[in-house]
Amino acid sequence: MKAQPNFAVLLQSFFTQRLMHQRNASPHTIKSYRDTFCLLLKFTHQRLGKEPSRLELNDIDATLISAFLDEMESKRKIGARSRNVRLAAIRSFFRYAALEAPAQSAQIQRVLSIPSKRHTKRIVSFLTKDEVSALLAAPDRTRWIGRRDHALLLVALQTGLRLSELTSLQKHNLILESTGAHIRVTGKGRKERSTPLTRQAVKILQAWLNELPDASDFLFPNARKGKLSADGVQYVVNKHVATASKTCPSLKGKRVTPHVLRHTTAMELLQAGVDRAMIALWLGHESLDTTQVYMHANIALKQQILSKTTMPSGSPGFYKPDDQLLAFLRSL
């Protein structure tokens, strides 16, 4: 009878064989799964007192995983979406474990039956034209770092790249041909796509390329010529939103993330009358359903629809206080 592998062996083979070799998962997916299991193993060590390398598969049961997810929500203050991302990584591992450790099928099925948490689907946030103009004017372009930030924000707003795609941009991803200047990226699901650039963006990026250090391959490097981190991009956005809010009051108190810049690109395309299928291609969406969220957020489009329809009309009523004597009697 084949001996059942322990948890450490299973987890290592899940990453090396399943994710990297069989599925050829993206670095972003591997990093996300890695972070989930680092947090889970730390929680398990605190709960059971066993070192991660000594764990057995039956130690990681549905009760422990549910407690882990609950703690992520209560102590780390993650939302339902982030909780579901963690759960998806754990489920992926246990589906692999079901093939490698069939004797543990009952325990594995209990883990796989842990439900995702339902959450409110909020209307996406995006910037108005005035807010975009104020944000792009915020960086101090007399300094190298300001010119980098301006070029980065402009590319983010024009292309709608994901944060991981933006930070991974290298010089060779930028094609500045006279006909058809564009940025080429490999996005989610390892799908390549090309996003065109405006003439203004081309001029700014041509000037920016002349300032880039030869030692760096990245289009938007950090101060040490290395890859700009996700936190670094958020810092850049926060910094310039704070500056822009002085001239554009609507930005005050508005939470602006790199993904909000991506939403802004989508809304600009939608309001310009671009078809949803083309917006999905532009943003690299897997499904048109993902693009549907921008239809819900587009109040201008809904107002256009309203102007073309005949809605039921009404008239305002007027308040008339009760007679004093009747009011007295009703209060008894």
Stockholm file with secondary structure:
# STOCKHOLM 1.0

chainA/1-332         MKAQPNFAVLLQSFFTQRLMHQRNASPHTIKSYRDTFCLLLKFTHQRLGKEPSRLELNDIDATLISAFLDEMESKRKIGARSRNVRLAAIRSFFRYAALEAPAQSAQIQRVLSIPSKRHTKRIVSFLTKDEVSALLAAPDRTRWIGRRDHALLLVALQTGLRLSELTSLQKHNLILESTGAHIRVTGKGRKERSTPLTRQAVKILQAWLNELPDASDFLFPNARKGKLSADGVQYVVNKHVATASKTCPSLKGKRVTPHVLRHTTAMELLQAGVDRAMIALWLGHESLDTTQVYMHANIALKQQILSKTTMPSGSPGFYKPDDQLLAFLRSL
#=GR chainA/1-332 SS CCCCCCHHHHHHHIIIIIIIIISCCCHHHHHHHHHHHHHHHHHHHHHHCCCGGGCCGGGSCHHHHHHHHHHHHHTSCCCHHHHHHHHHHHHHHHHHHHHHCGGGHHHHHHHHTCCCCCCCCCCCCCCCHHHHHHHHHCSCTTSHHHHHHHHHHHHHHHHCCCHHHHHTCBGGGEECCSSSCEEEEECGGGCEEEEECCHHHHHHHHHHHTTSCTTCCBSSCCTTSSCCCHHHHHHHHHHHHHHHTTTCGGGTTCCCCHHHHHHHHHHHHHHTTCCHHHHHHHHTCSSHHHHHHHHHHCHHHHHHHHHTSCCCCCCCCCCCCCCHHHHHHHHC
#=GC SS_cons         CCCCCCHHHHHHHIIIIIIIIISCCCHHHHHHHHHHHHHHHHHHHHHHCCCGGGCCGGGSCHHHHHHHHHHHHHTSCCCHHHHHHHHHHHHHHHHHHHHHCGGGHHHHHHHHTCCCCCCCCCCCCCCCHHHHHHHHHCSCTTSHHHHHHHHHHHHHHHHCCCHHHHHTCBGGGEECCSSSCEEEEECGGGCEEEEECCHHHHHHHHHHHTTSCTTCCBSSCCTTSSCCCHHHHHHHHHHHHHHHTTTCGGGTTCCCCHHHHHHHHHHHHHHTTCCHHHHHHHHTCSSHHHHHHHHHHCHHHHHHHHHTSCCCCCCCCCCCCCCHHHHHHHHC
//
